[in-house]
Amino acid sequence: ELLDKMQSAIQRLPDPQTVEVLSTLLQYIRQLSETLFQDIKETQELIEKPRKQPPTWLRQASSSSAQTGRHR
């Protein structure tokens, strides 16, 4: 996987601080991509079964937009 290749490339860098910073960034990227894949999966399930609960991010988005709509 691409992220694993990046990880091994980062480990070979000479500067330990750079290695630490980039490794932390890579961890965030991993977590984000896992979250994104989960959201995509939930959305696909939502499309296939419309009567199910909407995915978390969709519920949050619609509730926040409903709040902003009231203030106008």
N, CA, C and O atoms as CSV, one atom per row, in Angstrom:
chain,resi,resn,atom,element,x,y,z
A,1,GLU,N,N,0.840,-1.200,0.000
A,1,GLU,CA,C,0.000,0.000,0.000
A,1,GLU,C,C,0.873,1.245,0.000
A,1,GLU,O,O,2.002,1.230,0.490
A,2,LEU,N,N,0.340,2.309,-0.549
A,2,LEU,CA,C,1.090,3.556,-0.690
A,2,LEU,C,C,1.560,4.094,0.658
A,2,LEU,O,O,2.706,4.522,0.794
A,3,LEU,N,N,0.675,4.072,1.655
A,3,LEU,CA,C,1.032,4.616,2.960
A,3,LEU,C,C,2.173,3.840,3.601
A,3,LEU,O,O,3.016,4.425,4.282
A,4,ASP,N,N,2.207,2.517,3.386
A,4,ASP,CA,C,3.294,1.708,3.932
A,4,ASP,C,C,4.618,2.074,3.275
A,4,ASP,O,O,5.647,2.144,3.948
A,5,LYS,N,N,4.598,2.310,1.961
A,5,LYS,CA,C,5.814,2.730,1.257
A,5,LYS,C,C,6.294,4.075,1.783
A,5,LYS,O,O,7.490,4.279,1.992
A,6,MET,N,N,5.351,4.992,1.998
A,6,MET,CA,C,5.707,6.297,2.547
A,6,MET,C,C,6.324,6.143,3.930
A,6,MET,O,O,7.316,6.798,4.250
A,7,GLN,N,N,5.734,5.273,4.750
A,7,GLN,CA,C,6.231,5.047,6.108
A,7,GLN,C,C,7.678,4.571,6.084
A,7,GLN,O,O,8.507,5.085,6.835
A,8,SER,N,N,7.994,3.592,5.229
A,8,SER,CA,C,9.359,3.071,5.188
A,8,SER,C,C,10.322,4.117,4.626
A,8,SER,O,O,11.482,4.170,5.033
A,9,ALA,N,N,9.851,4.946,3.699
A,9,ALA,CA,C,10.700,6.017,3.174
A,9,ALA,C,C,10.997,7.048,4.258
A,9,ALA,O,O,12.116,7.551,4.358
A,10,ILE,N,N,9.980,7.359,5.073
A,10,ILE,CA,C,10.152,8.323,6.163
A,10,ILE,C,C,11.175,7.798,7.174
A,10,ILE,O,O,12.019,8.554,7.656
A,11,GLN,N,N,11.100,6.508,7.492
A,11,GLN,CA,C,12.005,5.925,8.486
A,11,GLN,C,C,13.463,6.032,8.058
A,11,GLN,O,O,14.352,6.043,8.911
A,12,ARG,N,N,13.729,6.112,6.754
A,12,ARG,CA,C,15.110,6.171,6.262
A,12,ARG,C,C,15.689,7.584,6.279
A,12,ARG,O,O,16.875,7.765,6.004
A,13,LEU,N,N,14.868,8.593,6.600
A,13,LEU,CA,C,15.360,9.968,6.612
A,13,LEU,C,C,16.365,10.168,7.750
A,13,LEU,O,O,16.213,9.574,8.817
A,14,PRO,N,N,17.396,11.003,7.533
A,14,PRO,CA,C,18.452,11.155,8.540
A,14,PRO,C,C,18.030,11.953,9.771
A,14,PRO,O,O,18.526,11.697,10.868
A,15,ASP,N,N,17.122,12.916,9.607
A,15,ASP,CA,C,16.771,13.805,10.715
A,15,ASP,C,C,15.635,13.215,11.550
A,15,ASP,O,O,14.524,13.052,11.045
A,16,PRO,N,N,15.899,12.889,12.834
A,16,PRO,CA,C,14.849,12.252,13.663
A,16,PRO,C,C,13.614,13.123,13.860
A,16,PRO,O,O,12.502,12.602,13.951
A,17,GLN,N,N,13.790,14.441,13.929
A,17,GLN,CA,C,12.613,15.312,14.093
A,17,GLN,C,C,11.711,15.250,12.866
A,17,GLN,O,O,10.487,15.195,12.985
A,18,THR,N,N,12.318,15.259,11.704
A,18,THR,CA,C,11.545,15.150,10.462
A,18,THR,C,C,10.796,13.826,10.421
A,18,THR,O,O,9.626,13.768,10.044
A,19,VAL,N,N,11.498,12.755,10.820
A,19,VAL,CA,C,10.874,11.434,10.857
A,19,VAL,C,C,9.651,11.462,11.764
A,19,VAL,O,O,8.596,10.931,11.416
A,20,GLU,N,N,9.802,12.091,12.941
A,20,GLU,CA,C,8.700,12.129,13.907
A,20,GLU,C,C,7.507,12.903,13.351
A,20,GLU,O,O,6.368,12.443,13.432
A,21,VAL,N,N,7.777,14.081,12.785
A,21,VAL,CA,C,6.697,14.921,12.247
A,21,VAL,C,C,5.963,14.205,11.115
A,21,VAL,O,O,4.733,14.154,11.092
A,22,LEU,N,N,6.744,13.649,10.170
A,22,LEU,CA,C,6.124,12.997,9.021
A,22,LEU,C,C,5.380,11.728,9.431
A,22,LEU,O,O,4.340,11.404,8.857
A,23,SER,N,N,5.911,11.009,10.426
A,23,SER,CA,C,5.212,9.810,10.901
A,23,SER,C,C,3.870,10.181,11.516
A,23,SER,O,O,2.870,9.493,11.310
A,24,THR,N,N,3.856,11.289,12.283
A,24,THR,CA,C,2.605,11.759,12.873
A,24,THR,C,C,1.610,12.136,11.785
A,24,THR,O,O,0.433,11.779,11.852
A,25,LEU,N,N,2.099,12.869,10.772
A,25,LEU,CA,C,1.236,13.227,9.643
A,25,LEU,C,C,0.665,11.990,8.974
A,25,LEU,O,O,-0.513,11.945,8.620
A,26,LEU,N,N,1.514,10.993,8.806
A,26,LEU,CA,C,1.092,9.765,8.143
A,26,LEU,C,C,0.006,9.061,8.961
A,26,LEU,O,O,-0.935,8.499,8.400
A,27,GLN,N,N,0.144,9.096,10.295
A,27,GLN,CA,C,-0.886,8.494,11.155
A,27,GLN,C,C,-2.228,9.194,10.940
A,27,GLN,O,O,-3.267,8.543,10.824
A,28,TYR,N,N,-2.191,10.541,10.887
A,28,TYR,CA,C,-3.429,11.293,10.651
A,28,TYR,C,C,-4.048,10.908,9.315
A,28,TYR,O,O,-5.260,10.718,9.210
A,29,ILE,N,N,-3.193,10.794,8.288
A,29,ILE,CA,C,-3.687,10.421,6.958
A,29,ILE,C,C,-4.350,9.054,7.007
A,29,ILE,O,O,-5.418,8.854,6.429
A,30,ARG,N,N,-3.711,8.107,7.701
A,30,ARG,CA,C,-4.286,6.764,7.850
A,30,ARG,C,C,-5.664,6.828,8.490
A,30,ARG,O,O,-6.623,6.239,7.991
A,31,GLN,N,N,-5.754,7.564,9.623
A,31,GLN,CA,C,-7.028,7.665,10.338
A,31,GLN,C,C,-8.091,8.318,9.464
A,31,GLN,O,O,-9.237,7.868,9.422
A,32,LEU,N,N,-7.702,9.384,8.764
A,32,LEU,CA,C,-8.649,10.066,7.883
A,32,LEU,C,C,-9.158,9.150,6.786
A,32,LEU,O,O,-10.352,9.123,6.486
A,33,SER,N,N,-8.235,8.393,6.187
A,33,SER,CA,C,-8.660,7.524,5.089
A,33,SER,C,C,-9.575,6.413,5.603
A,33,SER,O,O,-10.528,6.029,4.926
A,34,GLU,N,N,-9.280,5.887,6.823
A,34,GLU,CA,C,-10.167,4.868,7.390
A,34,GLU,C,C,-11.548,5.447,7.646
A,34,GLU,O,O,-12.559,4.810,7.348
A,35,THR,N,N,-11.593,6.662,8.203
A,35,THR,CA,C,-12.874,7.321,8.452
A,35,THR,C,C,-13.620,7.548,7.149
A,35,THR,O,O,-14.829,7.332,7.061
A,36,LEU,N,N,-12.878,7.990,6.136
A,36,LEU,CA,C,-13.479,8.253,4.833
A,36,LEU,C,C,-14.064,6.985,4.228
A,36,LEU,O,O,-15.182,6.996,3.712
A,37,PHE,N,N,-13.297,5.878,4.294
A,37,PHE,CA,C,-13.799,4.612,3.769
A,37,PHE,C,C,-15.066,4.195,4.510
A,37,PHE,O,O,-16.007,3.689,3.901
A,38,GLN,N,N,-15.088,4.409,5.834
A,38,GLN,CA,C,-16.270,4.066,6.623
A,38,GLN,C,C,-17.461,4.908,6.167
A,38,GLN,O,O,-18.561,4.385,5.989
A,39,ASP,N,N,-17.242,6.213,5.976
A,39,ASP,CA,C,-18.314,7.098,5.511
A,39,ASP,C,C,-18.828,6.666,4.146
A,39,ASP,O,O,-20.036,6.646,3.907
A,40,ILE,N,N,-17.900,6.319,3.247
A,40,ILE,CA,C,-18.292,5.875,1.908
A,40,ILE,C,C,-19.133,4.613,2.005
A,40,ILE,O,O,-20.146,4.480,1.318
A,41,LYS,N,N,-18.708,3.681,2.867
A,41,LYS,CA,C,-19.444,2.428,3.029
A,41,LYS,C,C,-20.848,2.709,3.562
A,41,LYS,O,O,-21.831,2.161,3.062
A,42,GLU,N,N,-20.936,3.569,4.584
A,42,GLU,CA,C,-22.247,3.911,5.149
A,42,GLU,C,C,-23.129,4.573,4.097
A,42,GLU,O,O,-24.329,4.306,4.023
A,43,THR,N,N,-22.528,5.435,3.287
A,43,THR,CA,C,-23.296,6.129,2.253
A,43,THR,C,C,-23.800,5.152,1.201
A,43,THR,O,O,-24.941,5.257,0.750
A,44,GLN,N,N,-22.951,4.199,0.807
A,44,GLN,CA,C,-23.381,3.191,-0.156
A,44,GLN,C,C,-24.535,2.371,0.409
A,44,GLN,O,O,-25.501,2.077,-0.296
A,45,GLU,N,N,-24.429,2.000,1.696
A,45,GLU,CA,C,-25.518,1.255,2.322
A,45,GLU,C,C,-26.783,2.100,2.351
A,45,GLU,O,O,-27.887,1.592,2.150
A,46,LEU,N,N,-26.613,3.401,2.606
A,46,LEU,CA,C,-27.753,4.316,2.640
A,46,LEU,C,C,-28.442,4.374,1.282
A,46,LEU,O,O,-29.670,4.392,1.197
A,47,ILE,N,N,-27.637,4.403,0.220
A,47,ILE,CA,C,-28.197,4.456,-1.133
A,47,ILE,C,C,-28.942,3.160,-1.447
A,47,ILE,O,O,-30.001,3.176,-2.076
A,48,GLU,N,N,-28.373,2.032,-0.997
A,48,GLU,CA,C,-29.001,0.745,-1.283
A,48,GLU,C,C,-30.250,0.522,-0.429
A,48,GLU,O,O,-31.222,-0.067,-0.902
A,49,LYS,N,N,-30.233,0.988,0.827
A,49,LYS,CA,C,-31.386,0.829,1.713
A,49,LYS,C,C,-31.785,2.195,2.260
A,49,LYS,O,O,-31.333,2.576,3.340
A,50,PRO,N,N,-32.614,2.932,1.546
A,50,PRO,CA,C,-32.917,4.320,1.916
A,50,PRO,C,C,-33.637,4.478,3.254
A,50,PRO,O,O,-33.606,5.565,3.830
A,51,ARG,N,N,-34.285,3.426,3.769
A,51,ARG,CA,C,-35.038,3.589,5.004
A,51,ARG,C,C,-34.155,3.508,6.246
A,51,ARG,O,O,-34.604,3.796,7.355
A,52,LYS,N,N,-32.897,3.115,6.053
A,52,LYS,CA,C,-31.986,3.044,7.200
A,52,LYS,C,C,-31.601,4.437,7.680
A,52,LYS,O,O,-31.839,5.433,6.997
A,53,GLN,N,N,-30.989,4.487,8.893
A,53,GLN,CA,C,-30.480,5.745,9.425
A,53,GLN,C,C,-29.426,6.320,8.478
A,53,GLN,O,O,-28.621,5.567,7.931
A,54,PRO,N,N,-29.415,7.635,8.276
A,54,PRO,CA,C,-28.350,8.228,7.455
A,54,PRO,C,C,-27.008,8.119,8.162
A,54,PRO,O,O,-26.973,7.981,9.385
A,55,PRO,N,N,-25.897,8.177,7.424
A,55,PRO,CA,C,-24.585,8.107,8.070
A,55,PRO,C,C,-24.369,9.281,9.017
A,55,PRO,O,O,-25.023,10.317,8.893
A,56,THR,N,N,-23.458,9.116,9.954
A,56,THR,CA,C,-23.244,10.095,11.009
A,56,THR,C,C,-22.958,11.481,10.453
A,56,THR,O,O,-23.538,12.471,10.901
A,57,TRP,N,N,-22.057,11.548,9.471
A,57,TRP,CA,C,-21.678,12.869,8.950
A,57,TRP,C,C,-22.863,13.562,8.289
A,57,TRP,O,O,-22.952,14.790,8.305
A,58,LEU,N,N,-23.784,12.773,7.700
A,58,LEU,CA,C,-24.945,13.353,7.042
A,58,LEU,C,C,-25.922,13.887,8.093
A,58,LEU,O,O,-26.501,14.959,7.918
A,59,ARG,N,N,-26.102,13.139,9.181
A,59,ARG,CA,C,-26.973,13.601,10.265
A,59,ARG,C,C,-26.440,14.907,10.837
A,59,ARG,O,O,-27.203,15.848,11.055
A,60,GLN,N,N,-25.123,14.968,11.083
A,60,GLN,CA,C,-24.522,16.177,11.643
A,60,GLN,C,C,-24.700,17.349,10.692
A,60,GLN,O,O,-25.033,18.454,11.120
A,61,ALA,N,N,-24.479,17.112,9.405
A,61,ALA,CA,C,-24.581,18.186,8.420
A,61,ALA,C,C,-26.012,18.711,8.341
A,61,ALA,O,O,-26.230,19.922,8.302
A,62,SER,N,N,-26.987,17.799,8.319
A,62,SER,CA,C,-28.367,18.245,8.164
A,62,SER,C,C,-28.855,18.941,9.431
A,62,SER,O,O,-29.634,19.890,9.341
A,63,SER,N,N,-28.417,18.492,10.617
A,63,SER,CA,C,-28.862,19.147,11.842
A,63,SER,C,C,-28.235,20.533,11.963
A,63,SER,O,O,-28.897,21.466,12.418
A,64,SER,N,N,-26.969,20.687,11.565
A,64,SER,CA,C,-26.333,22.000,11.658
A,64,SER,C,C,-26.919,22.961,10.624
A,64,SER,O,O,-27.053,24.153,10.902
A,65,SER,N,N,-27.268,22.464,9.441
A,65,SER,CA,C,-27.849,23.341,8.430
A,65,SER,C,C,-29.265,23.745,8.841
A,65,SER,O,O,-29.721,24.837,8.501
A,66,ALA,N,N,-29.954,22.881,9.563
A,66,ALA,CA,C,-31.285,23.229,10.049
A,66,ALA,C,C,-31.186,24.353,11.078
A,66,ALA,O,O,-32.030,25.249,11.109
A,67,GLN,N,N,-30.147,24.302,11.924
A,67,GLN,CA,C,-29.958,25.352,12.925
A,67,GLN,C,C,-29.643,26.688,12.268
A,67,GLN,O,O,-30.197,27.716,12.657
A,68,THR,N,N,-28.751,26.682,11.269
A,68,THR,CA,C,-28.400,27.937,10.607
A,68,THR,C,C,-29.593,28.486,9.837
A,68,THR,O,O,-29.727,29.701,9.693
A,69,GLY,N,N,-30.454,27.618,9.346
A,69,GLY,CA,C,-31.628,28.062,8.615
A,69,GLY,C,C,-32.595,28.824,9.500
A,69,GLY,O,O,-33.260,29.753,9.040
A,70,ARG,N,N,-32.680,28.434,10.788
A,70,ARG,CA,C,-33.595,29.098,11.704
A,70,ARG,C,C,-33.146,30.525,12.018
A,70,ARG,O,O,-33.981,31.396,12.260
A,71,HIS,N,N,-31.835,30.768,12.017
A,71,HIS,CA,C,-31.338,32.084,12.415
A,71,HIS,C,C,-31.621,33.157,11.369
A,71,HIS,O,O,-31.635,34.343,11.699
A,72,ARG,N,N,-31.843,32.773,10.139
A,72,ARG,CA,C,-32.043,33.771,9.079
A,72,ARG,C,C,-33.358,34.524,9.226
A,72,ARG,O,O,-33.665,35.394,8.410
